[in-house]
């Protein structure tokens, strides 16, 4: 083999390996208990597919009147941490309403897609949320994320979810802090064909003295379809225009 060609090939191989090593993780290996995964029969799953409209105001707990305190039940140590945190701070993960549990305080309609493997939740102004229902489990290698790792179990047409591995630099609704041990438990069920209820309990043994709960209610909108959300439209909070290239700002 030509030595110059061999050298170039070796350099290309090294550069490719380095690029792969530096690339962000876009997937992780699912963890299943020993034996065949227990995947539910599609015929036993409820018909939740489609768009749902959130009930009441966009607050943490729809059972509380607007203006009622919605502060997490911090212990003394974490109450001081929350008090000392800069007001209105936005952490590296962005808005609290793009991370769990704030993700469930939806401003736009909720789209639900149910399959045997997972329940996928979509909303036009935020990233998707996936609840795995195929028997997989979390592991010590599960990567933390803003929405966490959600495992769901179907019981008589109702969905029970446990979410863990939520990044500890995200914030709670209202900007509150939480630790790396926060766990979120949800119970999804139909009150009637048109009404979907979600009971949510947030537990954090490091930061809370008791669970922090809420209830979300959604109404089926069978004749709705999604509309694109464009952040540039009617964005009154956008910074002033910079002007044309070469122009000096006023």
Buried (B, 14 or more C-beta within 10 A) or exposed (E): EEEEEEEEEEEEEEEEEEEEEEEEEEEEEBEBEEEEEEEBEEEEBBEBBBBBBBBEEEBBBBEBEEEEEBEBBBBEEBBEBBEEBEEEEEBEBBBBBBBBBBBBBBEBBBBBBBBEBBBBBBBBEBEEBBBBBBBBEBEEEBEBBBBBBBBBBBEEEEBBBBBBBBBBBBBBBBBBBBBBBBBBBBBBBBEEEEBBBBBBBBBBEEBBBEBBBBBBBBEBBEEEEEEEEEEEEEEEEEEEEEEEEEEEEE
